[in-house]
Amino acid sequence: MIMGSFHFLRPEWLLALIPAAVLIAAAFRRTQQSGRSEWAGLVDAHLLSSLAISGQGAQRARWMSRAFAVGLLSAVLGMAGPTWLKVPTPTWQGGTPSVIVLSLAQSMNGTDLVPSRLSRAGHKLRDILDRSHGDDTGLVIYSDRPFVAAPLTDDSAVIHQMLPELSTSLMPVLGNRLDLAIDEATALLQRAGAPSGRIVVLADDAGQDEGASLAAVRRARAAGYSVNVLGVGTEAGARLQTAEGRAIQTETGQDVRVELDTDALVALAEAGGGTYAPISATDRDLDTVFPDLGDRMNTAGDRSDRTSDTWLDLGFLGLLIPVLLAPLAFRRGLLMVLLAGGLWAGLQPTGAQAGIWADFWQTRDQQAQQAFDHGDFDAAVDLFTSPERAGGAYYRAGQFGPAAEAFAAESYNQATALAKSGALEDALAAYDAYLAAAPDDADAQFNRDIVAALLEQQQQQQDQQQSDQDDPSQQNDGKQDPQQGQDGQPSDENSGGGEPSEGQPQDADGQPASEQDDNDDGDQQDPDAEPDQDGAESEPADPPGQPEETDTDEAGDEQPMEDTFSDQMDAQLDVGDPANPAEASQGNTSGAAVLDQAAEQQLRRVPDDPSGLLRARIRDHYSRLRGTRQ
């Protein structure tokens, strides 16, 4: 039984036996010559074998020659792939690749199918994907031009996630060129190397040029691809309208009705060697157009039970012999090789430590990158030789000031680091410098707008505090309101003559404290607010000369602004939040609330457009087409 089924899977390797035989013969001849010595000319042959001179060496040489011959022959036979056994192997034959061609012409907005033709086509497309069971499927959408929304893929989720975004408003130019879409689907299958395939058209007519569409279908059929058609709509028709529901009228103001062109679609299916079916709420249309998909769906559960017998390649048995014999040829140096290998493995560094051994095995940049990957940003800062890369480590460590200095040569990164450190004006200038060189960078423009908005909000807050400070309702019988901070404000009655009142605090130069308001706007509170924690409700404002409290309040005002921008920048750059200083929570709570509201307003300005990515891809596609035509 074994001899009857024995054969070689790769018999061409047997040709290697010819050079192998030559090598073996040369090895034996060399062994015989090495066994002789100068005594051969002086001693008879029958006495030569009794001499002990070089006898042990000659015997070892003969043994090595035989081992070489056995190993070489075994290797050649093993590479030829001897086999005599069959083993069952699970098999599964994939289905036919399909490209779905979906019309996004304005006629697909018709409401003769509820809720619209395009919506029903999207539901039917989802049913087709559910039936594909892992077969390669692609999607081409078209109006005046075709666009490959999804290339051939066995992951139906790629197309599934696009379905809610499909709209006739995605295409920037009106049109109905089904012929170009079929040509694009044919090219898509050809680029994938598919010898056969299926093109599925979901449309309500044959396009604006029926003759060109028929010619495209015939070209697809000649390439080996069938064209099947699902008619979307009814023969009763519907009013032509936009995606927003506005009627499209003629020049005379009359509504335009679009009907399902069944005859033209049937002609397309017949020319393409496929079938036609009107779209339905059941699976009857899919059973007509894709009978093979239905059969495979019913038998998909027993894929794992399908097996086929394949020959088991036993060539590895022949390769075991030379593998086992090879170390014996080097047995004298085997121990040294093992010792050297063990010593080499033991000397390998395990971390990105600095020092002579680390520098011996890795460069400093390699050590820094290893530390960076493990989250040791402080060590990475010391090891990086490039200021830009060190700036990235500073940034990740939350040290935005040093990061801005390291990013001095990179305006974008420097601007981001400055913004997160709270230097908003410097960050705005850095963003402007970067955008002057790269005006099309949308991310930089977005970040720049955030910085500008926060600066504007800060200025508005200061103006509001200034106006609250100047409000006469804050004065009570010429006495200073306890909520106005340290540098009191005179009432209108006392300030009419331009001279300070008796009880009004003055600065060192004799000027009224009101002249210092521009420097202390961050310390002013709304008069209706609750008293602060310093007990100022029962005590008059302190005179000038105590700047410590002022500095604390100003630091508190800056910290929420820094944190607010950091949160927004982290969301854009996907960077973890750095450790906030402990005193961040002691900031001005009213200022933080205002800044949080400003951040929320900025986020609300971002348009909620889930189809933005697909729309951007289509816009880029049309731009490249215009560039090609020019």
C-alpha positions, 0 to 999 in steps of 0.5 A: 500500500505504501509503495503503491502511493509513494511519490515525490511532491517536488520531483524536480529536486531529484536533479540535485542528486547529480551534483550530490554524487559528484561531491560524494565521490570527491569526498571519498577520493580525498579520504583515500588520498589522505589515508596514504603517507610516505610509507606507502612507497617503502612498505608493502601494502599488506603491511601498511595497514598494520602501522599505527601511523595516522591510522586513527586519523584515516579512520575518522576521515572515512567516517566523516565522508560516509556521514557527509554522503548520508546527510547530503542524500537525505537532504536532497530526498527531503527537499523532493518531498516524499509522501505516501499519506493523505490527511483530511484538510478543512476547506472552504471555497469563497464565493464570487467577488461583487461590486455594488454600483449605487446611484446618487442621482437626484432622482433617488430622492423620490418618495414613491418608496418610503421613506425614499428610494435611496433609503430603501436602496441602502437597506437592500444593500445591507441585506446583500452584505449580510448574505455575502458571508465574507466574500469580497465586496466593493461599493461604487457610488456615482452621479456625474462621476463614479467614486470608489467608496470602498474597494473589494474587501471581505470585511462588510463592516467597512461598507456597513458604516458608510450606509447611514452617510449616503446622500445625494448631496455627497456628490458635488456635481449633478449627473447620472453617468451609469456607464462610467460607474460600470466601467469603474466597477469593471476596473476595480475587479480587474485590479483585484485580479478576479477572473470572474465577478458580479456587478450589482446595479441599484438604480432607477434608470439606465443613466443619462446615456442609455447607449453608453451604459449598454456598451459599458455592460457589454465590456464588463461581460467581455471581461468575465463579469456579469451585471445584475440590476435591482430597480429602485422605484415604482412605475408610478414615479415620484416628484424630482426633489433635492435631498432636503425635500425641495422640489426641482421644477422646470423653467415654467415652474412645473414639477418634474416626475421621475419613473422607474425605467424598467425596460432600460434596466431589463435591457442592461441586465440581459446585455450583462448576462445577469438578471433583473428584479424590482426592489422589494420589502422581502428577499424575493428580489435577492433570491432572483438576482443572487440564487447562489448567495441563498444556497450558501447562506443555507449551508454556511453552518457546515463549512467546517465539516467540508474536508478534502484529502491532501498529501502530507509532505514528509520531507521533514523526516529526510531533513532531520538526518543532516540536522542531527549530523551537522553538530558532530562536524564541529564537536571540538568547538561545540563547547566554546560556541555554547559558552560564547552564546551564553555569555553574549546573551547574558551581557545584553542590557535589559533596560535603557540605563545610561552608562558604558554598557548601555552605550556599548549596546545602544546609541543614546537616541535608542536608549531614549526612545526605549525610555520614552516608549516605557513612559520614563519621559524624564530619562528620555529628556536626558538621553535625546540628542535632538532638541525636537525629540527632547521637546516631545519628551518634555511635552509628554512629561507635562513640562510645557515651558521647557518643551516650548524652548526645545520646540523653538525651531518648530513653530507648530509644536512650540505654539502648542507647548506655549498654549498649554503652559498658559502663554496664550499671546506667545502661542497665538504669535507662534501659530500665526508664524506657522500658518504663514508658512502652512496656511492649509493646515486645518489642525493648526488653524483650529488650535489657533482659533481656540487660543484666540477665543480664549484670549478674547474671553479673558479680555471680556472677563477683564472688561466685565470686572472693570465695569462692575468695579466702576458701578456706583451700586458697589459703593455704600455711603462712601465706604468701600465694598468688601468684595472689591479686593485690595485696592479700593474704589471711590464712590461717585460722590467722592470722585467728582472733584478728581481728588481722593476722599479722606478715607480713600487709600492711596499708593506710595505716590499719593495717587488714588488706588483707583488708578491701579485698577488696570493691573488688578482686574483679575482680583475684582468680584461681582458685588452680588457674589458670596464673600470670599474665604478671607472673611472680607465681608466684615472687614474693609479692604486692605490698603495697598502694600500686600501684593502676596494675595494679589499674586495668588488670585492672579495665579488662580485666574491663569490656571483654569485657562491653562487647564481649559486649553490643555483639555481641548488640545489633548482632545485634538492631539490625543495626549494624556493630561499632565499632572496638574499643580496642587494649587490649580484647585485654588483658582478663581472659580467664577473665571474657570466657569466662564472659560469652561463655557467658552470651551463648550461654545467652541466645541459647539461650533464644530459641525456635526457632520458624520459624513464629513470624511466621505465627503472630503474623500469625494471632494479630493477625488473631484479635485484630482480629476480636475487637475488631470483634465487641466 
